[in-house]
């Protein structure tokens, strides 16, 4: 996961996840999701969720947990 050739939203989510490596996975995922909700453009958020839904290739496991928290509430209940 060097970041070379990764979609920008995956590379950025993975970089953010590395910054929260000192936290538990659950706490880190919540903090990452909060950051992404506050800062990222809606199109980037949608692209990250779509990447996760397509299998989440090369997505850090904690970043994947965060991306799952970004899904709309009705979509979270459906999965």
N, CA, C and O atoms as a Maestro MAE file, in Angstrom:
{
 s_m_m2io_version
 :::
 2.0.0
}

f_m_ct {
 s_m_title
 :::
 protein
 m_atom[316] {
  # First column is atom index #
  i_m_mmod_type
  r_m_x_coord
  r_m_y_coord
  r_m_z_coord
  i_m_residue_number
  s_m_chain_name
  s_m_pdb_residue_name
  s_m_pdb_atom_name
  i_m_atomic_number
  :::
  1 25 0.821 -1.189 0.000 1 A "UNK " " N  " 7
  2 3 0.000 0.000 0.000 1 A "UNK " " CA " 6
  3 2 0.862 1.248 0.000 1 A "UNK " " C  " 6
  4 15 0.766 2.069 0.913 1 A "UNK " " O  " 8
  5 25 1.686 1.398 -0.991 2 A "UNK " " N  " 7
  6 3 2.561 2.563 -1.059 2 A "UNK " " CA " 6
  7 2 1.809 3.823 -1.444 2 A "UNK " " C  " 6
  8 15 2.294 4.927 -1.194 2 A "UNK " " O  " 8
  9 25 0.648 3.688 -2.040 3 A "UNK " " N  " 7
  10 3 -0.127 4.839 -2.460 3 A "UNK " " CA " 6
  11 2 0.018 5.151 -3.926 3 A "UNK " " C  " 6
  12 15 -0.788 5.900 -4.478 3 A "UNK " " O  " 8
  13 25 1.036 4.590 -4.580 4 A "UNK " " N  " 7
  14 3 1.252 4.841 -5.999 4 A "UNK " " CA " 6
  15 2 0.167 4.128 -6.791 4 A "UNK " " C  " 6
  16 15 -0.026 2.920 -6.648 4 A "UNK " " O  " 8
  17 25 -0.534 4.874 -7.618 5 A "UNK " " N  " 7
  18 3 -1.559 4.291 -8.462 5 A "UNK " " CA " 6
  19 2 -2.900 4.084 -7.783 5 A "UNK " " C  " 6
  20 15 -3.836 3.594 -8.415 5 A "UNK " " O  " 8
  21 25 -3.019 4.445 -6.509 6 A "UNK " " N  " 7
  22 3 -4.296 4.300 -5.818 6 A "UNK " " CA " 6
  23 2 -5.212 5.467 -6.168 6 A "UNK " " C  " 6
  24 15 -4.735 6.567 -6.447 6 A "UNK " " O  " 8
  25 25 -6.519 5.237 -6.154 7 A "UNK " " N  " 7
  26 3 -7.437 6.369 -6.311 7 A "UNK " " CA " 6
  27 2 -7.177 7.384 -5.189 7 A "UNK " " C  " 6
  28 15 -6.836 6.994 -4.072 7 A "UNK " " O  " 8
  29 25 -7.334 8.670 -5.476 8 A "UNK " " N  " 7
  30 3 -6.994 9.695 -4.476 8 A "UNK " " CA " 6
  31 2 -7.721 9.519 -3.149 8 A "UNK " " C  " 6
  32 15 -7.130 9.725 -2.090 8 A "UNK " " O  " 8
  33 25 -8.998 9.142 -3.194 9 A "UNK " " N  " 7
  34 3 -9.747 9.002 -1.951 9 A "UNK " " CA " 6
  35 2 -9.212 7.844 -1.106 9 A "UNK " " C  " 6
  36 15 -9.247 7.914 0.123 9 A "UNK " " O  " 8
  37 25 -8.727 6.798 -1.736 10 A "UNK " " N  " 7
  38 3 -8.148 5.663 -1.008 10 A "UNK " " CA " 6
  39 2 -6.807 6.069 -0.409 10 A "UNK " " C  " 6
  40 15 -6.530 5.787 0.756 10 A "UNK " " O  " 8
  41 25 -5.986 6.723 -1.199 11 A "UNK " " N  " 7
  42 3 -4.681 7.174 -0.709 11 A "UNK " " CA " 6
  43 2 -4.848 8.103 0.491 11 A "UNK " " C  " 6
  44 15 -4.154 7.950 1.496 11 A "UNK " " O  " 8
  45 25 -5.763 9.063 0.389 12 A "UNK " " N  " 7
  46 3 -5.967 10.015 1.480 12 A "UNK " " CA " 6
  47 2 -6.541 9.340 2.720 12 A "UNK " " C  " 6
  48 15 -6.097 9.616 3.834 12 A "UNK " " O  " 8
  49 25 -7.519 8.462 2.540 13 A "UNK " " N  " 7
  50 3 -8.104 7.755 3.685 13 A "UNK " " CA " 6
  51 2 -7.046 6.909 4.387 13 A "UNK " " C  " 6
  52 15 -7.011 6.849 5.616 13 A "UNK " " O  " 8
  53 25 -6.189 6.259 3.615 14 A "UNK " " N  " 7
  54 3 -5.117 5.455 4.199 14 A "UNK " " CA " 6
  55 2 -4.121 6.331 4.959 14 A "UNK " " C  " 6
  56 15 -3.642 5.944 6.024 14 A "UNK " " O  " 8
  57 25 -3.810 7.506 4.417 15 A "UNK " " N  " 7
  58 3 -2.899 8.430 5.103 15 A "UNK " " CA " 6
  59 2 -3.497 8.892 6.426 15 A "UNK " " C  " 6
  60 15 -2.804 8.961 7.441 15 A "UNK " " O  " 8
  61 25 -4.783 9.205 6.406 16 A "UNK " " N  " 7
  62 3 -5.451 9.631 7.643 16 A "UNK " " CA " 6
  63 2 -5.440 8.487 8.651 16 A "UNK " " C  " 6
  64 15 -5.185 8.707 9.835 16 A "UNK " " O  " 8
  65 25 -5.713 7.272 8.194 17 A "UNK " " N  " 7
  66 3 -5.719 6.111 9.098 17 A "UNK " " CA " 6
  67 2 -4.362 5.942 9.777 17 A "UNK " " C  " 6
  68 15 -4.300 5.600 10.958 17 A "UNK " " O  " 8
  69 25 -3.289 6.176 9.049 18 A "UNK " " N  " 7
  70 3 -1.954 6.061 9.652 18 A "UNK " " CA " 6
  71 2 -1.762 7.078 10.783 18 A "UNK " " C  " 6
  72 15 -1.057 6.802 11.753 18 A "UNK " " O  " 8
  73 25 -2.387 8.246 10.658 19 A "UNK " " N  " 7
  74 3 -2.264 9.272 11.693 19 A "UNK " " CA " 6
  75 2 -2.980 8.874 12.986 19 A "UNK " " C  " 6
  76 15 -2.682 9.407 14.056 19 A "UNK " " O  " 8
  77 25 -3.917 7.941 12.882 20 A "UNK " " N  " 7
  78 3 -4.688 7.511 14.045 20 A "UNK " " CA " 6
  79 2 -4.297 6.111 14.507 20 A "UNK " " C  " 6
  80 15 -5.054 5.469 15.236 20 A "UNK " " O  " 8
  81 25 -3.140 5.634 14.099 21 A "UNK " " N  " 7
  82 3 -2.703 4.272 14.430 21 A "UNK " " CA " 6
  83 2 -2.528 4.057 15.935 21 A "UNK " " C  " 6
  84 15 -2.554 2.918 16.402 21 A "UNK " " O  " 8
  85 25 -2.352 5.128 16.687 22 A "UNK " " N  " 7
  86 3 -2.165 5.006 18.135 22 A "UNK " " CA " 6
  87 2 -3.474 4.760 18.881 22 A "UNK " " C  " 6
  88 15 -3.459 4.448 20.072 22 A "UNK " " O  " 8
  89 25 -4.598 4.898 18.195 23 A "UNK " " N  " 7
  90 3 -5.910 4.678 18.810 23 A "UNK " " CA " 6
  91 2 -6.397 3.263 18.530 23 A "UNK " " C  " 6
  92 15 -5.865 2.561 17.670 23 A "UNK " " O  " 8
  93 25 -7.418 2.862 19.275 24 A "UNK " " N  " 7
  94 3 -8.037 1.576 18.972 24 A "UNK " " CA " 6
  95 2 -8.700 1.686 17.605 24 A "UNK " " C  " 6
  96 15 -9.056 2.788 17.189 24 A "UNK " " O  " 8
  97 25 -8.874 0.582 16.900 25 A "UNK " " N  " 7
  98 3 -9.509 0.656 15.573 25 A "UNK " " CA " 6
  99 2 -10.881 1.333 15.594 25 A "UNK " " C  " 6
  100 15 -11.190 2.123 14.703 25 A "UNK " " O  " 8
  101 25 -11.697 1.036 16.588 26 A "UNK " " N  " 7
  102 3 -13.036 1.640 16.650 26 A "UNK " " CA " 6
  103 2 -12.955 3.148 16.855 26 A "UNK " " C  " 6
  104 15 -13.654 3.905 16.181 26 A "UNK " " O  " 8
  105 25 -12.101 3.590 17.787 27 A "UNK " " N  " 7
  106 3 -11.940 5.031 18.027 27 A "UNK " " CA " 6
  107 2 -11.353 5.731 16.809 27 A "UNK " " C  " 6
  108 15 -11.787 6.822 16.438 27 A "UNK " " O  " 8
  109 25 -10.370 5.098 16.198 28 A "UNK " " N  " 7
  110 3 -9.747 5.684 15.013 28 A "UNK " " CA " 6
  111 2 -10.757 5.812 13.884 28 A "UNK " " C  " 6
  112 15 -10.816 6.849 13.222 28 A "UNK " " O  " 8
  113 25 -11.549 4.775 13.656 29 A "UNK " " N  " 7
  114 3 -12.537 4.817 12.574 29 A "UNK " " CA " 6
  115 2 -13.542 5.937 12.793 29 A "UNK " " C  " 6
  116 15 -13.908 6.638 11.849 29 A "UNK " " O  " 8
  117 25 -13.989 6.110 14.027 30 A "UNK " " N  " 7
  118 3 -14.936 7.185 14.328 30 A "UNK " " CA " 6
  119 2 -14.302 8.550 14.091 30 A "UNK " " C  " 6
  120 15 -14.936 9.437 13.519 30 A "UNK " " O  " 8
  121 25 -13.063 8.724 14.523 31 A "UNK " " N  " 7
  122 3 -12.367 10.000 14.319 31 A "UNK " " CA " 6
  123 2 -12.140 10.276 12.837 31 A "UNK " " C  " 6
  124 15 -12.286 11.410 12.383 31 A "UNK " " O  " 8
  125 25 -11.787 9.251 12.096 32 A "UNK " " N  " 7
  126 3 -11.564 9.410 10.655 32 A "UNK " " CA " 6
  127 2 -12.868 9.777 9.960 32 A "UNK " " C  " 6
  128 15 -12.894 10.681 9.125 32 A "UNK " " O  " 8
  129 25 -13.945 9.087 10.298 33 A "UNK " " N  " 7
  130 3 -15.244 9.387 9.684 33 A "UNK " " CA " 6
  131 2 -15.673 10.816 10.002 33 A "UNK " " C  " 6
  132 15 -16.202 11.516 9.138 33 A "UNK " " O  " 8
  133 25 -15.446 11.246 11.232 34 A "UNK " " N  " 7
  134 3 -15.779 12.621 11.621 34 A "UNK " " CA " 6
  135 2 -14.979 13.619 10.791 34 A "UNK " " C  " 6
  136 15 -15.527 14.608 10.303 34 A "UNK " " O  " 8
  137 25 -13.699 13.363 10.634 35 A "UNK " " N  " 7
  138 3 -12.844 14.247 9.828 35 A "UNK " " CA " 6
  139 2 -13.325 14.293 8.375 35 A "UNK " " C  " 6
  140 15 -13.458 15.370 7.794 35 A "UNK " " O  " 8
  141 25 -13.580 13.137 7.804 36 A "UNK " " N  " 7
  142 3 -13.998 13.085 6.399 36 A "UNK " " CA " 6
  143 2 -15.326 13.809 6.211 36 A "UNK " " C  " 6
  144 15 -15.492 14.551 5.243 36 A "UNK " " O  " 8
  145 25 -16.274 13.601 7.127 37 A "UNK " " N  " 7
  146 3 -17.570 14.297 7.030 37 A "UNK " " CA " 6
  147 2 -17.383 15.812 7.042 37 A "UNK " " C  " 6
  148 15 -18.060 16.533 6.310 37 A "UNK " " O  " 8
  149 25 -16.464 16.287 7.875 38 A "UNK " " N  " 7
  150 3 -16.278 17.727 8.057 38 A "UNK " " CA " 6
  151 2 -15.479 18.386 6.944 38 A "UNK " " C  " 6
  152 15 -15.693 19.560 6.643 38 A "UNK " " O  " 8
  153 25 -14.556 17.643 6.325 39 A "UNK " " N  " 7
  154 3 -13.577 18.277 5.448 39 A "UNK " " CA " 6
  155 2 -13.729 17.893 3.979 39 A "UNK " " C  " 6
  156 15 -13.555 18.740 3.102 39 A "UNK " " O  " 8
  157 25 -14.045 16.653 3.702 40 A "UNK " " N  " 7
  158 3 -14.034 16.180 2.317 40 A "UNK " " CA " 6
  159 2 -15.237 16.669 1.524 40 A "UNK " " C  " 6
  160 15 -16.333 16.842 2.057 40 A "UNK " " O  " 8
  161 25 -15.001 16.883 0.252 41 A "UNK " " N  " 7
  162 3 -16.056 17.185 -0.707 41 A "UNK " " CA " 6
  163 2 -16.998 15.976 -0.800 41 A "UNK " " C  " 6
  164 15 -16.543 14.834 -0.740 41 A "UNK " " O  " 8
  165 25 -18.299 16.220 -0.944 42 A "UNK " " N  " 7
  166 3 -19.248 15.103 -1.039 42 A "UNK " " CA " 6
  167 2 -18.910 14.092 -2.136 42 A "UNK " " C  " 6
  168 15 -19.176 12.899 -1.985 42 A "UNK " " O  " 8
  169 25 -18.332 14.559 -3.227 43 A "UNK " " N  " 7
  170 3 -17.967 13.624 -4.305 43 A "UNK " " CA " 6
  171 2 -16.850 12.682 -3.873 43 A "UNK " " C  " 6
  172 15 -16.848 11.509 -4.245 43 A "UNK " " O  " 8
  173 25 -15.905 13.187 -3.093 44 A "UNK " " N  " 7
  174 3 -14.826 12.333 -2.582 44 A "UNK " " CA " 6
  175 2 -15.383 11.304 -1.596 44 A "UNK " " C  " 6
  176 15 -14.997 10.136 -1.618 44 A "UNK " " O  " 8
  177 25 -16.295 11.754 -0.730 45 A "UNK " " N  " 7
  178 3 -16.918 10.818 0.214 45 A "UNK " " CA " 6
  179 2 -17.659 9.722 -0.542 45 A "UNK " " C  " 6
  180 15 -17.538 8.540 -0.219 45 A "UNK " " O  " 8
  181 25 -18.428 10.126 -1.553 46 A "UNK " " N  " 7
  182 3 -19.181 9.146 -2.344 46 A "UNK " " CA " 6
  183 2 -18.247 8.175 -3.055 46 A "UNK " " C  " 6
  184 15 -18.540 6.983 -3.147 46 A "UNK " " O  " 8
  185 25 -17.132 8.678 -3.555 47 A "UNK " " N  " 7
  186 3 -16.170 7.807 -4.244 47 A "UNK " " CA " 6
  187 2 -15.540 6.814 -3.274 47 A "UNK " " C  " 6
  188 15 -15.298 5.663 -3.639 47 A "UNK " " O  " 8
  189 25 -15.273 7.244 -2.045 48 A "UNK " " N  " 7
  190 3 -14.708 6.338 -1.044 48 A "UNK " " CA " 6
  191 2 -15.708 5.243 -0.687 48 A "UNK " " C  " 6
  192 15 -15.340 4.071 -0.598 48 A "UNK " " O  " 8
  193 25 -16.958 5.614 -0.486 49 A "UNK " " N  " 7
  194 3 -17.995 4.624 -0.176 49 A "UNK " " CA " 6
  195 2 -18.161 3.657 -1.342 49 A "UNK " " C  " 6
  196 15 -18.280 2.449 -1.135 49 A "UNK " " O  " 8
  197 25 -18.171 4.175 -2.558 50 A "UNK " " N  " 7
  198 3 -18.297 3.309 -3.741 50 A "UNK " " CA " 6
  199 2 -17.121 2.343 -3.835 50 A "UNK " " C  " 6
  200 15 -17.297 1.180 -4.197 50 A "UNK " " O  " 8
  201 25 -15.929 2.823 -3.510 51 A "UNK " " N  " 7
  202 3 -14.744 1.956 -3.536 51 A "UNK " " CA " 6
  203 2 -14.894 0.839 -2.500 51 A "UNK " " C  " 6
  204 15 -14.584 -0.319 -2.783 51 A "UNK " " O  " 8
  205 25 -15.362 1.183 -1.318 52 A "UNK " " N  " 7
  206 3 -15.588 0.177 -0.282 52 A "UNK " " CA " 6
  207 2 -16.627 -0.837 -0.751 52 A "UNK " " C  " 6
  208 15 -16.440 -2.043 -0.591 52 A "UNK " " O  " 8
  209 25 -17.716 -0.350 -1.325 53 A "UNK " " N  " 7
  210 3 -18.788 -1.232 -1.795 53 A "UNK " " CA " 6
  211 2 -18.336 -2.146 -2.930 53 A "UNK " " C  " 6
  212 15 -18.911 -3.214 -3.142 53 A "UNK " " O  " 8
  213 25 -17.307 -1.723 -3.657 54 A "UNK " " N  " 7
  214 3 -16.771 -2.538 -4.758 54 A "UNK " " CA " 6
  215 2 -15.698 -3.519 -4.277 54 A "UNK " " C  " 6
  216 15 -15.045 -4.173 -5.090 54 A "UNK " " O  " 8
  217 25 -15.520 -3.619 -2.980 55 A "UNK " " N  " 7
  218 3 -14.553 -4.568 -2.441 55 A "UNK " " CA " 6
  219 2 -13.476 -3.937 -1.593 55 A "UNK " " C  " 6
  220 15 -12.812 -4.631 -0.823 55 A "UNK " " O  " 8
  221 25 -13.286 -2.625 -1.717 56 A "UNK " " N  " 7
  222 3 -12.336 -1.911 -0.872 56 A "UNK " " CA " 6
  223 2 -10.879 -2.273 -1.078 56 A "UNK " " C  " 6
  224 15 -10.079 -2.203 -0.145 56 A "UNK " " O  " 8
  225 25 -10.529 -2.662 -2.303 57 A "UNK " " N  " 7
  226 3 -9.147 -3.062 -2.582 57 A "UNK " " CA " 6
  227 2 -8.162 -1.981 -2.152 57 A "UNK " " C  " 6
  228 15 -8.354 -0.804 -2.456 57 A "UNK " " O  " 8
  229 25 -7.107 -2.380 -1.443 58 A "UNK " " N  " 7
  230 3 -6.016 -1.519 -0.976 58 A "UNK " " CA " 6
  231 2 -6.432 -0.503 0.080 58 A "UNK " " C  " 6
  232 15 -5.640 0.372 0.431 58 A "UNK " " O  " 8
  233 25 -7.652 -0.598 0.593 59 A "UNK " " N  " 7
  234 3 -8.104 0.327 1.627 59 A "UNK " " CA " 6
  235 2 -7.688 -0.216 2.992 59 A "UNK " " C  " 6
  236 15 -7.973 -1.366 3.325 59 A "UNK " " O  " 8
  237 25 -7.016 0.614 3.769 60 A "UNK " " N  " 7
  238 3 -6.615 0.239 5.124 60 A "UNK " " CA " 6
  239 2 -7.858 -0.253 5.882 60 A "UNK " " C  " 6
  240 15 -8.932 0.328 5.727 60 A "UNK " " O  " 8
  241 25 -7.735 -1.303 6.691 61 A "UNK " " N  " 7
  242 3 -8.907 -1.830 7.403 61 A "UNK " " CA " 6
  243 2 -9.610 -0.794 8.287 61 A "UNK " " C  " 6
  244 15 -10.837 -0.793 8.375 61 A "UNK " " O  " 8
  245 25 -8.854 0.077 8.932 62 A "UNK " " N  " 7
  246 3 -9.474 1.108 9.766 62 A "UNK " " CA " 6
  247 2 -10.142 2.166 8.890 62 A "UNK " " C  " 6
  248 15 -11.209 2.671 9.238 62 A "UNK " " O  " 8
  249 25 -9.533 2.501 7.773 63 A "UNK " " N  " 7
  250 3 -10.162 3.429 6.830 63 A "UNK " " CA " 6
  251 2 -11.449 2.826 6.280 63 A "UNK " " C  " 6
  252 15 -12.419 3.546 6.041 63 A "UNK " " O  " 8
  253 25 -11.464 1.518 6.081 64 A "UNK " " N  " 7
  254 3 -12.679 0.845 5.613 64 A "UNK " " CA " 6
  255 2 -13.784 0.934 6.662 64 A "UNK " " C  " 6
  256 15 -14.947 1.152 6.321 64 A "UNK " " O  " 8
  257 25 -13.431 0.767 7.929 65 A "UNK " " N  " 7
  258 3 -14.423 0.931 9.000 65 A "UNK " " CA " 6
  259 2 -14.980 2.351 8.999 65 A "UNK " " C  " 6
  260 15 -16.181 2.556 9.178 65 A "UNK " " O  " 8
  261 25 -14.104 3.320 8.798 66 A "UNK " " N  " 7
  262 3 -14.544 4.717 8.743 66 A "UNK " " CA " 6
  263 2 -15.460 4.948 7.552 66 A "UNK " " C  " 6
  264 15 -16.495 5.602 7.680 66 A "UNK " " O  " 8
  265 25 -15.088 4.419 6.400 67 A "UNK " " N  " 7
  266 3 -15.909 4.587 5.197 67 A "UNK " " CA " 6
  267 2 -17.291 3.980 5.397 67 A "UNK " " C  " 6
  268 15 -18.285 4.532 4.927 67 A "UNK " " O  " 8
  269 25 -17.358 2.861 6.082 68 A "UNK " " N  " 7
  270 3 -18.657 2.235 6.347 68 A "UNK " " CA " 6
  271 2 -19.536 3.149 7.199 68 A "UNK " " C  " 6
  272 15 -20.758 3.153 7.047 68 A "UNK " " O  " 8
  273 25 -18.924 3.919 8.091 69 A "UNK " " N  " 7
  274 3 -19.681 4.861 8.921 69 A "UNK " " CA " 6
  275 2 -20.207 6.044 8.120 69 A "UNK " " C  " 6
  276 15 -21.105 6.752 8.575 69 A "UNK " " O  " 8
  277 25 -19.658 6.262 6.941 70 A "UNK " " N  " 7
  278 3 -20.074 7.395 6.111 70 A "UNK " " CA " 6
  279 2 -21.324 7.102 5.295 70 A "UNK " " C  " 6
  280 15 -21.948 8.015 4.754 70 A "UNK " " O  " 8
  281 25 -21.687 5.829 5.208 71 A "UNK " " N  " 7
  282 3 -22.879 5.481 4.430 71 A "UNK " " CA " 6
  283 2 -24.097 6.163 5.039 71 A "UNK " " C  " 6
  284 15 -24.166 6.354 6.253 71 A "UNK " " O  " 8
  285 25 -25.059 6.531 4.190 72 A "UNK " " N  " 7
  286 3 -26.310 7.081 4.725 72 A "UNK " " CA " 6
  287 2 -26.943 6.083 5.696 72 A "UNK " " C  " 6
  288 15 -26.775 4.873 5.542 72 A "UNK " " O  " 8
  289 25 -27.663 6.583 6.684 73 A "UNK " " N  " 7
  290 3 -28.237 5.737 7.732 73 A "UNK " " CA " 6
  291 2 -29.093 4.623 7.153 73 A "UNK " " C  " 6
  292 15 -28.994 3.485 7.613 73 A "UNK " " O  " 8
  293 25 -29.935 4.908 6.156 74 A "UNK " " N  " 7
  294 3 -30.792 3.867 5.589 74 A "UNK " " CA " 6
  295 2 -29.972 2.793 4.882 74 A "UNK " " C  " 6
  296 15 -30.375 1.629 4.868 74 A "UNK " " O  " 8
  297 25 -28.838 3.152 4.297 75 A "UNK " " N  " 7
  298 3 -27.983 2.174 3.622 75 A "UNK " " CA " 6
  299 2 -27.249 1.305 4.633 75 A "UNK " " C  " 6
  300 15 -26.964 0.140 4.352 75 A "UNK " " O  " 8
  301 25 -26.936 1.855 5.811 76 A "UNK " " N  " 7
  302 3 -26.241 1.074 6.832 76 A "UNK " " CA " 6
  303 2 -27.131 -0.050 7.338 76 A "UNK " " C  " 6
  304 15 -26.652 -1.155 7.595 76 A "UNK " " O  " 8
  305 25 -28.413 0.223 7.482 77 A "UNK " " N  " 7
  306 3 -29.338 -0.800 7.954 77 A "UNK " " CA " 6
  307 2 -29.600 -1.875 6.928 77 A "UNK " " C  " 6
  308 15 -29.953 -3.001 7.279 77 A "UNK " " O  " 8
  309 25 -29.430 -1.538 5.652 78 A "UNK " " N  " 7
  310 3 -29.726 -2.483 4.575 78 A "UNK " " CA " 6
  311 2 -28.619 -3.493 4.367 78 A "UNK " " C  " 6
  312 15 -28.866 -4.555 3.796 78 A "UNK " " O  " 8
  313 25 -27.412 -3.203 4.809 79 A "UNK " " N  " 7
  314 3 -26.276 -4.098 4.557 79 A "UNK " " CA " 6
  315 2 -26.123 -5.111 5.654 79 A "UNK " " C  " 6
  316 15 -25.217 -5.943 5.604 79 A "UNK " " O  " 8
  :::
 }
 m_bond[315] {
  # First column is bond index #
  i_m_from
  i_m_to
  i_m_order
  :::
  1 1 2 1
  2 2 3 1
  3 3 4 2
  4 3 5 1
  5 5 6 1
  6 6 7 1
  7 7 8 2
  8 7 9 1
  9 9 10 1
  10 10 11 1
  11 11 12 2
  12 11 13 1
  13 13 14 1
  14 14 15 1
  15 15 16 2
  16 15 17 1
  17 17 18 1
  18 18 19 1
  19 19 20 2
  20 19 21 1
  21 21 22 1
  22 22 23 1
  23 23 24 2
  24 23 25 1
  25 25 26 1
  26 26 27 1
  27 27 28 2
  28 27 29 1
  29 29 30 1
  30 30 31 1
  31 31 32 2
  32 31 33 1
  33 33 34 1
  34 34 35 1
  35 35 36 2
  36 35 37 1
  37 37 38 1
  38 38 39 1
  39 39 40 2
  40 39 41 1
  41 41 42 1
  42 42 43 1
  43 43 44 2
  44 43 45 1
  45 45 46 1
  46 46 47 1
  47 47 48 2
  48 47 49 1
  49 49 50 1
  50 50 51 1
  51 51 52 2
  52 51 53 1
  53 53 54 1
  54 54 55 1
  55 55 56 2
  56 55 57 1
  57 57 58 1
  58 58 59 1
  59 59 60 2
  60 59 61 1
  61 61 62 1
  62 62 63 1
  63 63 64 2
  64 63 65 1
  65 65 66 1
  66 66 67 1
  67 67 68 2
  68 67 69 1
  69 69 70 1
  70 70 71 1
  71 71 72 2
  72 71 73 1
  73 73 74 1
  74 74 75 1
  75 75 76 2
  76 75 77 1
  77 77 78 1
  78 78 79 1
  79 79 80 2
  80 79 81 1
  81 81 82 1
  82 82 83 1
  83 83 84 2
  84 83 85 1
  85 85 86 1
  86 86 87 1
  87 87 88 2
  88 87 89 1
  89 89 90 1
  90 90 91 1
  91 91 92 2
  92 91 93 1
  93 93 94 1
  94 94 95 1
  95 95 96 2
  96 95 97 1
  97 97 98 1
  98 98 99 1
  99 99 100 2
  100 99 101 1
  101 101 102 1
  102 102 103 1
  103 103 104 2
  104 103 105 1
  105 105 106 1
  106 106 107 1
  107 107 108 2
  108 107 109 1
  109 109 110 1
  110 110 111 1
  111 111 112 2
  112 111 113 1
  113 113 114 1
  114 114 115 1
  115 115 116 2
  116 115 117 1
  117 117 118 1
  118 118 119 1
  119 119 120 2
  120 119 121 1
  121 121 122 1
  122 122 123 1
  123 123 124 2
  124 123 125 1
  125 125 126 1
  126 126 127 1
  127 127 128 2
  128 127 129 1
  129 129 130 1
  130 130 131 1
  131 131 132 2
  132 131 133 1
  133 133 134 1
  134 134 135 1
  135 135 136 2
  136 135 137 1
  137 137 138 1
  138 138 139 1
  139 139 140 2
  140 139 141 1
  141 141 142 1
  142 142 143 1
  143 143 144 2
  144 143 145 1
  145 145 146 1
  146 146 147 1
  147 147 148 2
  148 147 149 1
  149 149 150 1
  150 150 151 1
  151 151 152 2
  152 151 153 1
  153 153 154 1
  154 154 155 1
  155 155 156 2
  156 155 157 1
  157 157 158 1
  158 158 159 1
  159 159 160 2
  160 159 161 1
  161 161 162 1
  162 162 163 1
  163 163 164 2
  164 163 165 1
  165 165 166 1
  166 166 167 1
  167 167 168 2
  168 167 169 1
  169 169 170 1
  170 170 171 1
  171 171 172 2
  172 171 173 1
  173 173 174 1
  174 174 175 1
  175 175 176 2
  176 175 177 1
  177 177 178 1
  178 178 179 1
  179 179 180 2
  180 179 181 1
  181 181 182 1
  182 182 183 1
  183 183 184 2
  184 183 185 1
  185 185 186 1
  186 186 187 1
  187 187 188 2
  188 187 189 1
  189 189 190 1
  190 190 191 1
  191 191 192 2
  192 191 193 1
  193 193 194 1
  194 194 195 1
  195 195 196 2
  196 195 197 1
  197 197 198 1
  198 198 199 1
  199 199 200 2
  200 199 201 1
  201 201 202 1
  202 202 203 1
  203 203 204 2
  204 203 205 1
  205 205 206 1
  206 206 207 1
  207 207 208 2
  208 207 209 1
  209 209 210 1
  210 210 211 1
  211 211 212 2
  212 211 213 1
  213 213 214 1
  214 214 215 1
  215 215 216 2
  216 215 217 1
  217 217 218 1
  218 218 219 1
  219 219 220 2
  220 219 221 1
  221 221 222 1
  222 222 223 1
  223 223 224 2
  224 223 225 1
  225 225 226 1
  226 226 227 1
  227 227 228 2
  228 227 229 1
  229 229 230 1
  230 230 231 1
  231 231 232 2
  232 231 233 1
  233 233 234 1
  234 234 235 1
  235 235 236 2
  236 235 237 1
  237 237 238 1
  238 238 239 1
  239 239 240 2
  240 239 241 1
  241 241 242 1
  242 242 243 1
  243 243 244 2
  244 243 245 1
  245 245 246 1
  246 246 247 1
  247 247 248 2
  248 247 249 1
  249 249 250 1
  250 250 251 1
  251 251 252 2
  252 251 253 1
  253 253 254 1
  254 254 255 1
  255 255 256 2
  256 255 257 1
  257 257 258 1
  258 258 259 1
  259 259 260 2
  260 259 261 1
  261 261 262 1
  262 262 263 1
  263 263 264 2
  264 263 265 1
  265 265 266 1
  266 266 267 1
  267 267 268 2
  268 267 269 1
  269 269 270 1
  270 270 271 1
  271 271 272 2
  272 271 273 1
  273 273 274 1
  274 274 275 1
  275 275 276 2
  276 275 277 1
  277 277 278 1
  278 278 279 1
  279 279 280 2
  280 279 281 1
  281 281 282 1
  282 282 283 1
  283 283 284 2
  284 283 285 1
  285 285 286 1
  286 286 287 1
  287 287 288 2
  288 287 289 1
  289 289 290 1
  290 290 291 1
  291 291 292 2
  292 291 293 1
  293 293 294 1
  294 294 295 1
  295 295 296 2
  296 295 297 1
  297 297 298 1
  298 298 299 1
  299 299 300 2
  300 299 301 1
  301 301 302 1
  302 302 303 1
  303 303 304 2
  304 303 305 1
  305 305 306 1
  306 306 307 1
  307 307 308 2
  308 307 309 1
  309 309 310 1
  310 310 311 1
  311 311 312 2
  312 311 313 1
  313 313 314 1
  314 314 315 1
  315 315 316 2
  :::
 }
}
